[in-house]
Amino acid sequence: MSVRSPDAMLDEPAAAPDPDFSVLGVRSVRYAAAPMLALDLQVSEPSGRQVYMIALTIQLMIEPARRVYDDETRDRLVELFGPPERWAVTTRSLVWSQLDVVVPAFTGSTTVAVPIPCNYDLEVTAAKYLHALPDGEAPLALHFNGMIYYPGDDGGLQMVLVPWTRSVDFRMPVAVWAETIAHYYPNTGWVGLRSETLEALQRMKVDRGLATFDACVAELLSEARGD
């Protein structure tokens, strides 16, 4: 059995930073060009090793199987997941967004605000899911990767990848998302239309002397119902 001398152990290079991540909360950004949330992310390096910067990429996922739904919400989600009796198979993870953020220099821990754009196009899966939830929480998962920059023992710049195992779960209050959308688009929704459909609707709006597309669609729906 061999025993390593204390001097040999002192010569070993220090371990690379191995950061932990946790979500402290999420809040609405009120004065952005488009609907935006800010997720407060705490980044910690338990060993106290200095970090120059982390170029971080976050894959933000929705995990619909991790929530319970009432009958009304199930009806609203049939378009996404099919009949509820098949949800054990169909409620797979949904991609919400890929987020890039720079974590500035720190030792110990720091907190950064991660901006999350909120698309309100109801043809987009994530928006359709969040719009269908009346209240409660949306189950999210954040998967991290990227590059950590830190000083080596000789003072030179060192780099190491963020471990691929770094992921955290977060239950986002649905009210925060709903209030953000309502702030930017009060009493309004968005639906994507093909160019040909939009042009036809524009002609019909003009022909009928209607002021808005909303009025045109409302009139067509009224005619279809026979009102």
trRosetta pair geometry for C-beta under 8 A, 3 or more apart (Angstrom, degrees):
i j d omega theta_ij theta_ji phi_ij phi_ji
4 8 4.9 -112 -177 79 96 130
4 9 5.7 108 125 -54 120 92
5 8 4.7 98 59 3 82 101
5 9 7.2 -149 96 -4 46 85
6 9 5.6 -57 -150 37 36 112
6 10 6.4 38 153 -23 68 103
7 10 5.6 -52 -150 33 34 112
7 11 6.7 35 152 -22 64 104
8 11 5.7 -56 -155 30 35 113
8 12 7.5 52 147 -38 61 89
9 12 5.9 -32 -164 0 42 115
13 152 7.4 -36 -150 -163 120 90
13 153 5.4 -135 -132 -13 80 135
14 49 6.7 161 141 -109 129 118
14 153 6.0 143 10 -72 96 104
15 18 7.0 -26 141 -19 118 113
15 47 6.7 -171 71 -79 113 173
15 49 7.4 -115 83 -59 75 149
16 49 7.6 147 175 140 26 168
16 148 7.2 122 169 87 107 132
16 150 6.9 143 -154 50 74 141
16 158 7.0 -136 -115 133 99 132
16 160 4.2 70 -179 -26 150 165
17 45 4.9 -41 -152 -135 105 130
17 47 7.3 -149 -120 48 57 115
17 49 4.7 -151 -86 89 82 128
17 51 5.3 64 -97 -84 169 102
17 148 5.3 -139 71 164 118 148
17 150 5.2 153 -10 -59 120 156
17 160 7.0 167 50 55 76 128
18 45 7.1 121 57 -142 45 77
18 46 7.6 -35 78 34 91 93
18 47 7.2 72 35 -5 92 118
18 163 6.8 30 -146 -20 86 126
19 43 5.4 -6 -173 -173 133 91
19 44 6.4 143 -157 74 75 41
19 45 5.1 -49 -96 -82 75 77
19 51 7.3 31 -68 -79 120 155
19 54 6.8 -33 -2 -82 160 153
19 148 6.9 170 -8 -98 117 136
19 162 7.0 -45 48 -127 108 93
19 166 7.5 29 87 -115 81 149
20 43 7.5 155 78 -158 47 45
20 44 4.7 -18 59 63 96 98
20 45 7.7 172 16 -83 73 31
20 46 6.6 47 -3 -32 120 101
20 166 7.7 -167 -128 -131 40 107
21 41 6.3 -20 -160 -172 99 104
21 42 7.1 146 -157 81 47 58
21 43 5.9 -13 -102 -104 73 66
21 44 7.8 -172 -74 22 28 76
21 142 7.2 -109 125 102 138 126
21 144 5.8 138 -9 -40 158 153
21 166 6.0 83 11 179 118 113
21 168 5.5 -129 100 -18 97 132
22 41 7.6 151 78 -159 37 58
22 42 4.8 -15 64 60 88 107
22 44 7.5 15 9 -1 104 113
22 168 6.1 173 -111 -130 44 158
23 26 7.4 -7 178 -47 118 89
23 39 6.2 -47 -139 -179 108 106
23 40 7.0 108 -166 77 61 62
23 41 6.1 -35 -104 -104 61 65
23 42 7.6 -173 -89 17 12 82
23 142 6.9 129 -54 5 122 144
23 168 6.1 170 -12 116 96 136
23 170 4.2 0 49 -96 157 135
24 40 4.2 -56 62 104 108 112
24 41 7.3 -163 9 -88 88 14
24 42 5.4 89 -42 -27 108 107
24 111 6.6 -9 -2 -133 146 125
25 39 7.8 -169 101 -150 37 54
25 40 5.1 17 56 38 73 118
26 37 5.5 8 -179 175 108 122
26 38 7.0 164 -155 83 60 45
26 39 4.8 -22 -103 -104 90 69
26 40 7.1 -155 -80 11 37 76
26 116 7.7 -16 -145 20 119 139
26 170 7.7 106 -32 155 118 135
26 172 5.5 -3 29 -130 151 100
26 173 7.4 -167 63 33 107 83
26 176 5.6 121 104 127 102 163
27 37 6.9 151 78 -161 32 75
27 38 5.4 -20 64 61 84 93
27 40 7.3 40 3 -26 103 105
27 176 6.7 -109 -120 -149 27 126
28 36 7.8 108 -167 86 55 58
28 37 6.2 -53 -105 -110 43 67
28 38 7.8 37 128 17 5 84
28 176 6.0 -162 -47 -169 87 79
28 179 5.8 -93 -56 99 149 103
28 180 4.2 -169 -123 -85 107 93
28 183 6.6 104 176 10 144 150
29 32 4.8 48 118 -27 119 122
29 36 4.0 -31 54 94 127 105
29 37 6.5 -179 -1 -114 91 12
29 38 5.2 98 -57 -29 103 102
29 115 7.0 -1 -28 -127 155 93
29 180 7.6 43 39 -131 58 117
30 183 6.4 -92 -131 167 74 154
32 35 7.3 92 74 -146 119 6
32 36 4.0 25 35 12 166 134
32 115 8.0 139 -113 -147 150 124
34 117 6.4 22 98 -145 120 98
34 118 7.6 -168 137 55 90 70
34 184 6.9 66 -169 -158 41 154
35 117 7.2 94 86 -168 70 57
35 118 3.8 -69 117 66 114 110
35 119 7.9 -170 63 -58 116 15
35 120 6.4 83 15 -34 148 111
35 180 5.2 104 -161 146 103 102
35 181 5.7 14 -122 -94 154 55
35 183 7.6 131 -113 68 90 93
35 184 4.4 -130 -72 20 87 155
35 185 7.3 -49 -53 -6 124 100
36 115 5.7 -26 -167 -161 116 99
36 116 6.8 140 -163 70 61 51
36 117 6.0 -35 -104 -105 75 47
36 118 6.4 -157 -80 5 22 93
36 180 7.2 -138 60 -166 31 130
37 115 7.4 141 79 -160 48 48
37 116 4.2 -17 64 60 98 108
37 118 6.1 87 -15 -49 94 113
37 176 6.7 76 -122 141 120 112
37 177 6.9 -38 -66 -96 136 69
37 180 6.0 -73 -71 -74 83 166
38 113 4.5 -13 -171 -170 115 109
38 114 6.9 139 -162 64 57 42
38 115 5.9 -29 -101 -97 71 56
38 116 7.3 -173 -82 15 21 83
39 113 7.2 138 66 -161 41 54
39 114 4.4 -27 63 61 97 102
39 116 5.8 63 -18 -25 107 120
39 170 7.8 80 -149 126 124 170
40 111 5.9 3 -175 -176 92 115
40 112 7.8 165 -151 83 50 33
40 113 6.0 -27 -96 -101 62 66
40 114 7.8 -167 -74 17 14 80
41 101 7.6 123 40 84 145 161
41 111 6.8 156 80 -155 43 63
41 112 5.4 -21 63 64 97 81
41 113 7.7 156 18 -103 81 16
41 114 5.2 47 -11 -18 124 118
42 109 6.2 7 -177 -177 97 116
42 110 7.5 172 -150 90 58 33
42 111 5.1 -31 -97 -98 68 83
43 54 6.8 -153 -165 30 158 150
43 103 5.3 8 15 -142 167 148
43 106 7.1 124 88 55 107 149
43 109 6.5 167 88 -153 48 66
43 110 5.6 -11 59 61 95 80
43 111 7.5 167 16 -93 72 31
43 112 6.7 17 -5 5 116 105
44 108 7.1 -41 -144 154 74 50
44 109 4.0 -16 -104 -100 77 104
45 48 6.9 166 107 -57 94 10
45 49 5.5 -98 153 54 131 81
45 51 5.8 163 -36 -31 154 122
45 106 7.4 150 9 101 115 98
45 107 7.3 -77 60 -151 122 40
45 108 6.7 -115 55 -114 82 3
45 109 7.1 -173 19 -75 62 54
48 107 6.3 32 -168 178 64 94
48 108 6.0 7 -117 -79 67 68
49 107 7.6 -142 102 -134 24 81
49 150 6.5 23 146 -164 110 146
50 105 7.6 1 -179 -167 90 95
50 107 4.9 -33 -104 -90 67 104
50 150 6.3 144 96 -153 68 93
50 151 5.8 8 83 26 121 108
51 54 6.4 -8 172 -41 132 94
51 103 7.5 -8 129 113 135 114
51 105 6.4 178 98 -144 65 52
51 106 5.6 -1 59 59 105 69
51 107 7.0 169 19 -82 73 49
51 148 6.3 -70 -139 -165 109 101
51 149 7.3 98 -173 75 70 55
51 150 5.2 -54 -118 -93 51 100
52 105 5.3 -32 -153 -101 35 96
52 149 4.3 -63 68 110 114 97
52 150 5.6 -173 2 -96 88 35
52 151 6.6 113 -47 -37 109 75
52 157 7.3 -32 2 -130 162 91
53 102 6.3 -21 -167 -171 109 95
53 103 6.5 148 -164 80 53 65
53 104 6.3 -31 -110 -135 80 33
53 105 6.1 -42 -62 -64 65 65
53 148 7.9 172 92 -155 47 44
53 149 4.7 10 55 48 84 117
54 102 7.3 157 80 -160 53 47
54 103 3.9 8 51 48 101 118
54 146 6.0 81 171 111 86 132
54 147 7.2 175 -153 89 56 45
54 148 5.1 -17 -106 -105 87 68
54 149 7.3 -164 -79 20 38 73
54 162 7.0 73 -159 -71 115 115
55 100 7.8 -9 -180 -165 78 95
55 102 6.0 -18 -107 -108 59 76
55 146 5.0 -161 97 -173 62 111
55 147 4.8 10 50 52 104 91
55 149 7.6 58 -10 -15 92 106
56 100 7.2 154 88 -155 56 48
56 101 5.1 -21 69 68 106 81
56 102 7.2 165 21 -98 83 22
56 103 5.6 57 -15 -16 125 105
56 144 6.3 -37 -159 -153 102 100
56 145 7.9 143 -155 82 57 32
56 146 4.2 -118 -113 -6 36 167
56 162 6.9 71 -117 -49 78 155
57 98 6.6 -4 -173 -178 98 97
57 99 7.2 153 -159 82 49 50
57 100 5.5 -18 -103 -100 72 73
57 144 7.4 136 78 -157 54 51
57 145 5.3 -21 64 71 102 79
57 146 4.9 157 10 -69 75 95
58 98 7.2 163 83 -159 51 50
58 99 4.3 -15 60 62 102 102
58 100 7.7 -169 20 -73 74 28
58 101 7.0 9 -3 13 114 108
58 114 6.6 9 24 -157 153 150
58 142 5.3 -21 -165 -164 112 100
58 143 7.0 139 -160 68 56 46
58 144 5.8 -21 -102 -99 73 67
59 95 7.3 -60 -173 -132 96 92
59 98 5.6 -20 -105 -108 64 80
59 99 8.0 -172 -77 23 19 75
59 142 7.3 149 73 -157 51 47
59 143 4.4 -15 56 59 103 103
59 145 7.9 29 -10 11 100 99
60 95 7.7 92 81 -166 60 58
60 96 4.5 -62 111 67 101 110
60 97 4.7 9 50 57 121 78
60 98 7.2 -165 17 -84 81 27
60 99 5.9 54 -24 -9 115 113
60 116 6.8 83 -72 -122 175 116
60 140 6.5 -21 -168 -166 85 116
60 141 7.9 154 -157 80 41 49
60 142 5.9 -12 -104 -105 65 76
61 93 4.8 -10 -176 -173 128 114
61 94 6.6 141 -165 71 70 45
61 95 6.2 -46 -108 -104 73 44
61 96 6.4 173 -113 6 16 91
61 140 6.7 141 79 -162 53 63
61 141 4.5 -17 65 61 108 94
61 142 7.5 -172 24 -77 78 30
61 143 6.9 40 -6 -6 117 105
62 93 6.9 149 74 -162 51 60
62 94 4.2 -15 58 61 106 103
62 95 7.9 -60 18 18 83 4
62 96 5.4 101 -30 -50 94 107
62 126 6.0 156 -14 -124 136 87
62 129 6.0 128 138 99 164 157
62 130 7.8 -125 -104 -57 147 89
62 138 6.4 -50 -133 171 103 108
62 139 7.0 98 -167 81 61 65
62 140 6.1 -42 -103 -103 51 66
62 141 8.0 180 -87 19 6 78
63 66 4.5 31 116 7 111 120
63 67 8.0 131 100 -14 74 90
63 93 5.7 -22 -99 -107 66 80
63 139 4.4 -73 69 117 93 111
63 140 6.8 156 10 -116 91 12
63 141 5.3 71 -37 -18 122 109
63 169 7.6 -44 19 -130 148 103
64 67 6.4 -69 -163 33 47 105
64 77 7.9 153 -160 -158 140 144
64 80 8.0 175 -90 125 169 136
64 81 7.2 -145 121 -71 155 137
64 91 4.4 -122 95 -166 108 101
64 92 7.8 29 40 59 106 22
64 93 7.9 176 13 -105 78 30
64 94 6.6 55 -23 -6 108 113
64 129 6.6 -109 -83 -149 120 134
64 139 7.1 164 -90 54 19 109
65 87 7.6 159 -105 156 81 94
65 88 8.0 78 -128 -132 117 40
65 91 4.2 136 -70 112 81 120
65 92 7.6 20 -28 -88 117 21
66 139 3.8 177 80 -176 116 172
66 169 7.8 -132 178 -152 170 131
67 136 7.1 122 -158 129 122 136
67 137 7.0 -158 -110 84 120 77
67 138 7.3 -47 -58 -131 153 34
67 139 5.1 -159 -44 -12 100 114
69 73 4.3 -128 -165 92 99 119
69 74 5.0 129 121 -61 125 78
69 77 6.8 -62 -148 16 162 144
70 73 5.2 89 54 14 72 103
70 74 7.0 -127 101 -9 35 92
70 134 8.0 -32 39 27 121 129
71 74 5.5 -53 -148 33 32 116
71 75 6.6 36 153 -22 64 101
72 75 5.8 -51 -157 30 33 113
72 76 6.8 28 149 -16 64 105
72 134 7.3 30 99 -30 121 138
73 76 5.5 -55 -151 37 39 112
73 77 6.2 26 154 -12 69 112
73 132 6.2 108 -155 150 78 93
73 133 6.5 35 -137 -115 126 48
73 134 6.2 -114 -78 -3 107 99
74 77 5.9 -68 -146 44 29 104
74 78 7.1 58 152 -54 62 82
74 84 4.9 2 -166 -78 128 127
75 78 6.0 -23 -159 -17 35 114
76 79 7.9 -45 166 16 42 100
76 132 4.0 165 127 -149 120 103
77 80 5.1 -52 -167 41 72 112
77 81 5.4 12 147 20 100 111
77 129 7.2 46 -119 -125 103 68
77 132 5.2 121 -70 149 80 158
78 81 6.9 -85 -130 60 24 72
78 82 6.5 4 -164 -169 64 10
78 83 6.6 23 -136 -84 100 37
78 84 7.6 -63 -93 -41 84 72
79 128 7.2 -97 93 174 121 135
80 125 6.8 111 -128 -149 109 87
80 128 6.1 161 -73 116 117 122
80 129 6.1 81 -103 -82 166 84
80 132 7.5 -117 -5 -8 133 159
81 84 7.8 54 104 -97 117 45
81 86 7.3 178 152 89 83 92
81 87 5.4 38 153 -110 134 84
81 90 4.4 134 -163 115 78 121
81 91 5.5 10 -128 -76 138 72
82 86 4.9 -27 101 68 124 133
82 87 7.5 -171 71 -71 83 62
82 90 5.2 172 32 -61 112 175
83 86 5.3 81 70 9 81 103
83 87 8.0 -117 106 -36 47 79
84 87 5.3 -22 -157 -19 50 121
86 89 5.5 -55 178 45 76 106
86 90 5.2 50 126 -9 97 120
87 90 5.6 -72 -121 53 38 94
87 91 4.8 32 -175 -27 84 113
88 91 7.4 -17 -97 24 11 102
93 141 7.2 -52 -130 38 122 129
94 125 5.4 -146 -155 130 122 122
94 126 5.8 160 138 -85 121 73
94 129 6.1 155 55 -21 170 156
95 98 7.8 -14 -172 -44 112 82
95 125 7.7 71 56 71 69 127
95 126 7.2 -83 99 -56 47 117
96 116 7.7 2 135 -162 123 117
96 126 4.3 113 -118 -123 69 147
96 140 7.4 -31 -1 -128 148 105
97 116 6.1 153 48 -149 153 82
97 117 6.6 151 -116 51 149 84
97 126 7.4 -38 -35 -15 77 176
99 114 5.6 62 156 180 147 113
99 115 7.4 176 -143 73 115 57
99 116 6.6 -50 -87 -95 135 71
101 112 6.0 138 158 134 133 139
101 114 5.0 -81 -55 -114 154 86
101 115 7.8 152 -88 22 109 72
103 106 7.2 -63 157 7 99 120
103 110 6.7 136 -171 80 99 127
103 112 5.4 -117 -110 -31 75 149
104 110 7.1 -123 66 159 78 164
104 112 7.6 146 12 -90 79 116
106 109 6.7 -49 155 127 136 11
106 110 3.7 -117 -94 -31 157 127
118 127 7.6 112 178 -100 70 97
118 177 6.6 167 -128 -148 136 85
118 180 5.8 109 13 115 166 131
118 181 6.3 -121 137 -73 137 85
119 124 5.0 8 112 52 133 166
119 126 7.1 85 55 73 107 108
119 127 5.1 -97 98 -53 83 129
120 127 5.7 158 -129 -148 27 137
120 131 7.9 102 -148 -72 73 121
120 181 5.5 128 -97 -136 125 112
120 184 7.8 -170 -23 86 144 118
120 185 5.9 -152 93 13 174 154
120 189 7.1 -140 158 -147 109 53
120 190 5.1 101 109 21 91 121
121 124 4.7 81 81 -8 95 107
121 127 5.9 122 64 47 50 160
121 190 5.1 -68 -99 108 52 120
121 191 7.6 115 -155 -116 67 19
121 192 5.6 38 -162 -42 117 104
122 127 5.8 -119 -98 115 43 113
122 128 5.4 95 -164 -88 67 79
122 131 6.2 -34 -112 18 100 164
122 189 6.3 9 -27 179 131 109
122 190 6.4 159 -4 78 83 65
122 191 5.9 -31 48 -94 107 68
123 128 7.4 17 -137 -54 4 118
123 191 7.0 97 -35 -153 97 56
123 192 4.5 -53 3 24 145 119
124 127 4.4 62 77 19 102 112
124 128 6.6 -179 83 -16 47 89
125 128 5.6 -59 -146 36 28 113
125 129 6.4 27 158 -19 66 105
126 129 5.9 -55 -151 34 30 110
126 130 6.4 20 157 -11 66 109
127 130 6.0 -58 -142 42 31 105
127 131 5.9 33 158 -22 66 111
128 131 5.9 -56 -143 37 25 113
128 132 6.6 27 156 -24 60 109
129 132 5.9 -63 -157 30 29 111
129 133 7.2 27 152 -25 63 102
129 138 7.7 106 128 -136 106 119
130 133 6.0 -52 -156 22 38 112
130 138 6.1 -13 -110 -93 87 151
130 174 6.9 173 -160 -138 80 89
130 177 5.3 -82 -178 136 133 155
130 178 7.9 -162 157 -62 98 73
131 189 8.0 77 -141 -128 144 113
133 136 6.6 -105 -180 57 113 96
133 138 6.2 -152 4 -78 171 94
133 174 4.7 -128 114 -122 125 146
134 174 7.5 79 91 113 25 155
135 174 5.7 179 -154 63 22 130
135 175 6.8 20 -136 -56 72 91
136 173 7.9 -154 133 -141 25 56
136 174 5.7 44 68 1 54 124
137 171 4.0 23 166 171 143 102
137 172 6.2 142 -161 68 79 37
137 173 5.8 -50 -102 -95 75 40
137 174 6.4 -150 -104 -24 18 83
138 171 7.1 156 69 -162 38 56
138 172 4.7 -23 58 63 95 98
138 173 8.0 6 14 95 81 6
138 174 5.5 111 -31 -81 94 80
138 177 7.0 24 -2 -5 142 144
139 169 7.1 -22 -168 -166 86 106
139 171 5.7 -24 -101 -107 58 77
140 169 7.0 146 85 -162 55 56
140 170 4.8 -23 70 69 107 86
140 171 7.1 173 21 -92 80 25
140 172 5.4 47 -12 -13 127 109
141 167 6.2 6 -180 -179 99 112
141 168 7.4 172 -154 89 58 37
141 169 5.4 -31 -101 -103 72 67
141 170 7.6 161 -90 22 25 72
142 167 6.5 167 86 -155 52 62
142 168 5.3 -6 56 58 102 82
142 169 7.8 -179 18 -89 75 19
142 170 6.5 29 -11 3 110 116
143 166 7.5 120 -162 94 50 65
143 167 4.8 -16 -104 -104 66 101
144 162 5.4 -90 135 145 101 143
144 166 4.1 -46 59 105 115 115
144 167 6.8 -167 10 -81 79 46
145 161 7.1 -18 -163 -176 84 99
145 162 5.2 174 -148 69 34 113
145 164 6.3 12 -96 -107 105 66
145 166 7.6 158 -72 55 48 108
146 161 7.5 153 86 -156 32 63
146 162 4.7 41 53 -2 73 129
147 159 5.7 -10 -174 -165 109 109
147 160 7.5 148 -156 76 64 29
147 161 6.2 -47 -102 -106 59 51
147 162 7.1 -96 -58 -16 16 84
148 159 6.8 150 78 -155 54 54
148 160 5.1 -20 60 65 105 80
148 161 7.3 85 12 168 88 3
148 162 6.1 119 -34 -68 99 70
149 157 6.3 -19 -165 -165 99 100
149 158 7.4 149 -156 80 49 48
149 159 5.6 -20 -99 -99 65 78
150 157 8.0 132 72 -156 28 56
150 158 5.4 -33 72 69 75 98
150 159 7.8 147 24 -90 70 32
150 160 7.4 -20 23 16 114 103
151 155 6.1 -25 -169 -141 110 36
151 156 7.4 135 -157 71 64 27
151 157 7.0 -53 -106 -101 49 42
151 158 6.8 66 163 16 10 97
152 155 6.8 -34 70 37 76 17
152 156 4.7 -8 38 64 122 78
152 157 7.1 13 -7 77 97 6
152 158 4.2 114 -62 -40 92 118
161 164 7.6 3 136 -45 123 78
162 166 5.8 -69 162 25 102 144
163 166 5.2 112 76 -28 84 97
172 176 6.5 -100 175 51 92 125
172 177 6.8 67 137 -33 123 111
173 176 4.8 93 80 -9 96 101
173 177 7.9 -177 100 1 59 80
174 177 5.8 -58 -161 40 46 108
174 178 6.0 41 147 -18 77 111
175 178 5.5 -58 -140 43 33 111
175 179 5.9 33 161 -21 69 107
176 179 6.1 -54 -143 36 25 108
176 180 6.5 28 154 -21 59 107
177 180 5.8 -58 -153 33 30 113
177 181 6.5 25 155 -15 66 106
178 181 5.9 -56 -149 38 31 108
178 182 6.2 28 155 -17 66 110
179 182 5.7 -56 -142 41 31 111
179 183 6.3 39 155 -28 64 104
180 183 5.8 -53 -151 29 29 113
180 184 6.8 8 159 -2 63 107
181 184 6.3 -68 -149 45 30 97
181 185 5.8 -36 176 45 71 102
182 185 7.1 -77 -117 70 21 62
182 186 5.8 52 -178 -105 65 61
182 187 7.9 54 -143 -34 81 48
183 186 7.3 9 -131 -62 11 85
185 188 4.1 -108 174 70 93 110
185 189 7.4 113 142 -78 135 27
185 190 7.3 -76 -140 -33 161 101
193 197 4.4 -123 -180 89 106 120
193 198 4.6 132 102 -60 124 89
193 201 7.2 -26 172 4 166 141
194 197 4.6 89 58 7 82 105
194 198 7.0 -154 90 -7 40 88
195 198 5.7 -58 -148 38 30 111
195 199 6.3 30 156 -19 66 107
196 199 5.8 -54 -147 36 30 111
196 200 6.4 30 154 -18 63 106
197 200 5.8 -56 -149 37 31 111
197 201 6.3 30 153 -18 65 107
198 201 5.7 -55 -147 38 31 111
198 202 6.3 37 151 -24 64 104
199 202 5.5 -50 -148 32 33 115
199 203 6.6 33 153 -18 64 101
200 203 5.8 -52 -151 34 33 110
200 204 6.4 30 152 -16 65 107
201 204 5.7 -54 -146 39 33 111
201 205 6.2 40 153 -25 65 104
201 213 6.1 46 146 -137 125 99
201 216 6.0 124 -173 118 89 145
201 217 7.4 2 -146 -65 127 84
202 205 5.7 -51 -149 31 30 114
202 206 6.6 26 155 -14 63 105
202 213 7.8 -36 -84 -92 61 99
203 206 5.9 -57 -151 38 32 108
203 207 6.1 31 153 -20 67 110
204 207 5.6 -54 -140 38 32 112
204 208 6.1 15 164 -5 66 112
204 216 5.8 116 104 -160 103 126
204 220 7.7 36 144 -66 151 120
205 208 6.4 -70 -147 46 22 98
205 210 4.8 -94 -154 65 71 104
205 212 7.5 -104 -146 109 131 15
205 213 6.2 -61 -81 -94 145 53
205 215 7.6 99 -133 75 97 93
205 216 4.3 -69 -90 -69 87 142
206 209 7.5 30 -179 -71 31 36
208 216 6.7 138 54 -114 135 87
208 219 6.8 177 156 95 161 165
210 215 4.3 -169 -173 102 117 119
210 216 4.9 158 83 -68 155 79
210 219 6.7 -126 -87 -5 146 142
211 215 5.8 70 49 12 74 151
212 215 4.7 103 59 3 82 98
212 216 7.1 -141 101 -4 49 86
213 216 5.4 -55 -151 36 38 115
213 217 6.3 34 154 -17 70 104
214 217 6.0 -55 -147 38 30 106
214 218 6.2 31 154 -20 64 109
215 218 5.6 -54 -145 38 30 114
215 219 6.4 32 156 -20 64 106
216 219 5.9 -56 -151 34 28 110
216 220 6.5 26 153 -16 63 106
217 220 5.7 -56 -148 38 34 111
217 221 6.3 33 154 -19 67 106
218 221 5.8 -54 -147 37 30 111
218 222 6.3 34 153 -22 63 106
219 222 5.6 -52 -148 34 32 114
219 223 6.5 33 153 -18 64 104
220 223 5.7 -53 -150 36 33 112
220 224 6.4 34 152 -21 65 106
221 224 5.6 -53 -147 35 33 113
221 225 6.5 27 155 -14 66 106
222 225 6.0 -59 -149 40 30 106
222 227 4.3 -73 -167 48 84 126
223 226 7.5 35 -179 -76 33 30
223 227 7.4 -76 -65 40 24 82
